[in-house]
Amino acid sequence: MAEVFIRSLAALVAVFIALGHSAHADPLRLIVTHLQPPLVPNSVMDLALELGYFEREGVDVELVRVQQTPLAVAAILAGEGDMANVGVSAVLQLHALGDDTLKAVTSPNKSLPFLIAAKDEISSTSDLQGRVFGVGRIGSLDHSLSSNVLEAHGISMAAMEVVTLGQPAVRARALVAGQVDATTMSIGTWLSIPNRSGIAILVPSDDYYARAPVVNKVNVVTAEVLETRRDDVIAMVRALTRISRDFAADPDLWASAMATHAPQMAPETLRELAQSFAGGWSVNGGMGRGELQFTQDWVYRTDDFKDAAPVDLDDWVDFTVADDVIAELGVVEDADAPSR
């Protein structure tokens, strides 16, 4: 696995280097792995640019769009960007292989907005005993995280019949059709179900994340950028923190800002989605030591890391940028605890 990762990443880096761009050209380039603002809190990166938050913090930002984390990692390592929003496991894999180039400085969207939905006759997780639970595949993210969540609720997936169904939309249709008794899906998938009669949310997203606080993605910079453009990096994180606080305080602001990017969604659905993110915004920079340590420990229990060299949390996380931001803005209590 490690050799395949190295070869693939090296090939991607070579492609970007061949493009021949400078690593320090203005503006500061933020690499994202979506082609349009996503229907999750990660959209703050696009909306901070669109709504002038970066400009008001005095930093000129350009979004560089690529598809998936491997390309984002390759791009930033090749100097094609100054900050990148990438999966935590990719950063850990680099450090496990001895490459300490990238440092995580913030997470604008820590959690996957997962929930567990079930037939409405199932009123508690204990009622899942002997029931059919749908997962993407054995060992998939939804399967692994839901195992943690249910065990925290006192029931093991071994007590259920687990069936593999693939993508979230397929699992949602299976639940509506009565083919499974419960499954995991995102809030967005839940809200996209046209008729939710006969099914209900069994474990809401805030409970889900509290039981399995795995940080999905972080924004990383190279050690060189952190040294040479620290003020710009701090300004970017400050802008992302401010917009996250504004959306947390008034979810309708997010729904309104996303309306042009999601014309297929009714305004009331966008508002419901925005309200469902309560407590999920990175109002303090998204850099809690406890959550990041839990994430690292969880990643290292997966098959991809069974032979990986150990790393220390402080090898790949730099708390000082978020600390500087919250020292200036203050801490928002009861959300996104900035544990150190």
C-alpha positions, 0 to 999 in steps of 0.5 A: 500500500505504501509503495503504491501511494508513493509511486502514484503521488510521485507521478502526480507531483511530476505532472504539476511540476512540469507545469512550471508555476511559481510556489509564491505568486500572489494571490494565495491559492487555496486548493479544494476538491470540489467543483462547486460549493458543496452542501456541507459546511465545507462550502465556507471556503467558496462562500468566504471568497464570494461574500468578501470575507477574505478581502475584508481580512486583507488577503487575496485568495484564488481557489484552485479546483481539483478532483479528490485528495490525491490531486490536491496533495500532489498540487500543493507539494508541487507548489501549485497552491499554498493551502489545500483542503485534504483528507486526514488519512492522506496527511497521516500517510505522508508523515508515516512515510517520513515526509513532514512537509504538510502541516494542518492549520484549520478544518473548516468542516470537521465532521461528516454529517452522518446520521443513522436512520431506521424504520420508525417502529425502531425507537432505540438503538437496542431495538436493532438487535437481530435487525438488518443494517445496510452499509456501503461495504464491510470496512467502509467509512460508514460501516466503521464509524457506525460500528463505533457509534452503536458500540457507544450506545451499547450494541454491536453490529455483530448482533445484526445482519449487515448487508452491503448496498453501496452508495448512500442513495442506494441505501436510502432507497433500500430503507424506504422500500423496507429492504433494510431496517436501518442504515447510515447516510448524510443529512443531505441524503436524508433530506433528499428522500421525497417521502420519509413516512415510515422511517425516522432518524434514530441517531442524529448527526450531533449524537453521531459525531459525539460518539465518533468524533473523526475529523474528515478533512483539514486545511494544510500548508507546507512548512515553507508557506507557514514560515514565509506567508504566515500573516496570509495564512492567519488571515485566511483562517480568520476569514473562515472562522468569521464566516463559520461564526456568522452561519452558526449564528444565522443559518438562513445566511448560509441557505441564502448564499447557497441558493444560487449554487443549488437551484434544484433544492427548495428554499425550505430544504436549504434552510432545514439543511442549514439548521441541521448543521447547528454545532457543526460549524468550525467557529473556533478553527476546528482544531481540537486536540481531542478530536484530532487524536481520536481521528489519528488513532481511528485511522491507524486502526484501519487496514491501510495503516496496519503496518504504518510507522507511528506518528505523533499528533504534533508532527502533522498538526500546527495549532498556533495559527488557530490559536492566534485567530481565537486569541484575537476573536475570542472563543465561542463556547459550547461548540468546536471546543479548541482543546489543547 
